[in-house]
Amino acid sequence: MNKSGRMNARSLTRTVGLANGCWSFFFLLTGALPPASGAEPVTDWLKKATPELTQFYKSLHETPELSHEEEKTAAKMAEQLRKLGFTVTAKVGGHGVVGVLKNGDGPTLLLRADMDGLPVVEETGLPYASQVEVRDARGATVGVMHACGHDMHMTMLLGTLEYLATHRDQWSGTLVPIFQPAEEKGAGAQAMLDDGLFRRFPRPNYALALHVAADRPTGQVAWRAGYAMANVDSVDIVVHGKGGHGAYPHMTIDPIVIAAKLVLDLQTIASREVKPIDPLVVTVGSIHGGTKHNVIGDDCTLQLTVRSYTPEVRKQILDAIERKANAAAASAGAPKPDITVSDGTPALANDADLAKRLEPVVRKELGEGKVEESEPSMGGEDFGAYGRAGVPILMIAVGAVDQARLTKHETDGTLAPSLHSPLFYPNIDGTLTTGVRTLTAASLDLLAKKK
């Protein structure tokens, strides 16, 4: 510095070099990335970051883990958060991972990705296809695959976090990323909430999540305000009878006949009991009874999936199932059936104000015609639990299949593989870049510095 207090060119060069050297040493020592300065567009940043993110995605795709068993995946995500400078807490609600990065005054934004794979044998033929096999809870050997895109969800979130962590001059507030277990069981979100997610960590003002869409082209995103995904309940019904010889049915109480009557009775819940304008689904997905042609067994088991939107309709359906099951048994003089409701997932209702606020933001980022309103779905997603806990939420569907693949299926007269299919896979580059751009633009708007 000269006598006037100004830094000369040589001193400035020496100081900048020292600063860069300090950051390099800090990175080597801790693995944490320094905050960058300047308003570097995320599109320019992605050109440099996409190859490394792609490799990370492939590594996740090759190593899926089932619900409640995401130990290694969680460790990977915790390691990445630490490298980016987040304070990290593991084992929240099972294998859940929570990061916190405070960057001045402002709102708190929760960004969520799910981690678990599915018991599906992959048939994509990709060079990085999963070869994982494990024993499930029943002791059976099953393949494991990221057939629902959770590997892409984690990678898109990681890319967004890396950009935000290295461009802290562009936002102000607190980032709370979570990597959630057991979404496929409908249990992970509630488990993290029960373990103090909103008590032990900064309570969010907003929560965002991305989900790949197998029927939407890359480059496009979609969401809808209000109810977007359904309540999901699994119902097991064991109908009890009195076994005996198939030639002497009068000496038995046939549980298969009772079950057959019940299957038809259940369909009247939608057609005659619930308002026609209230969406619902009651599907008997499995029915098992008997052992041999001429033997009437003692029991018959039914497995149902039940879908609805409102809490009122949800209760009405479950009450009706119990009433009809008991009535079917009573009509044959059979004992009361055993009825078990499990795997409950609450409906996902996107916050209308949040959806409206972010629409022009994402449209500006991706371009006109790239943001659409999605149709309501009877699929389930436990991200809705965070909304029910009082936080405005928005789940955004990200197109995951390039237009050429979709067009080929249309030409061939075939359907594109859906989520949970052993043939499903996202086109990496188009899905990844669209997801990171969308989530980053939304995050920067919600965490915008006060002028």
C-alpha angles and dihedrals in degrees: 000000000000127000092271091061094252122129113237123222095260093050091046092051091048092048095048090047090051091048092050090047091052091051091048091050091046091051093049091048100045107013089232119136120233119239111260123221129221131051098278107178114241090234090061092045092050092057087066098035102044098081093055092043090050091055090048090051091052091050090054092047091053094051110044122166129202125248114292089013100078095121098129094040091051091050090053092051093046089052092052092050092051091052089055093053100258123145102240133206119185133197096038108160091350114316094353118140124208126191128190126196117176116199108171130293121336144083126324116243123196116204116190137197127174122227112194128105131209134250092253129128106231116237101173095108090220117156088239095044117144116262093178119136125179140165114259128215090279092054094251121136110244136175118241125217140166089237094152098053099250089139088059091045090056093046094048090050092047091052091050092049093048091054094046094045092053095042101048092146088074099061145028131208137051128311118207111183117184129193104204130205130214101021090145089060091048088236110095101079094050091044091056091047091049089051091059104267092155094036104044095041134040109292108240126238089203138013126204133184137175127218127186118240118214093197098049126080121245114265092043131094132186143185140158133219117243125009109012104155133027143252106257125204130172114212125193118194122187110195112204124209139152117272128221147123117331090225092060105047091156088070093055142057103230111218092190092061090048090049092049091053090048093052089059094041091054091061091064090067089076097034100043113012111041123058110267091234092058111088117229142152128202109183126176099211099173137024124178129177141139134024108222143020096258100033125092107206131216098240144027123196127209126190118201136187114207124195131187141140112223126055089234095056091042091058092043092055096047091047090050092050091054093046094049094045091052091046093050090052093045091051089063097039091249127146118265112281123242111249122192126181116199146151092045115186120184122232117267113237116182116217109254096213093049092048091050093047096052099043097083090040094057093039090056090050098046102027137245116315093024098095118065139170110253125220119251113263134209089214119110134240124172092212083094089075090074090055092050087053089064105267122123105244138188127188114197123203113220120203108244107179122069118238093248092061092045091049091050091054090050091050092048092047091238132126120246111247110271129222111287090031117128086229098053121112132152124235098250106213099043094043096044097047094045092049095048093046092049097047093042094050091048092047094049090051094049092045096040116150115251112252 
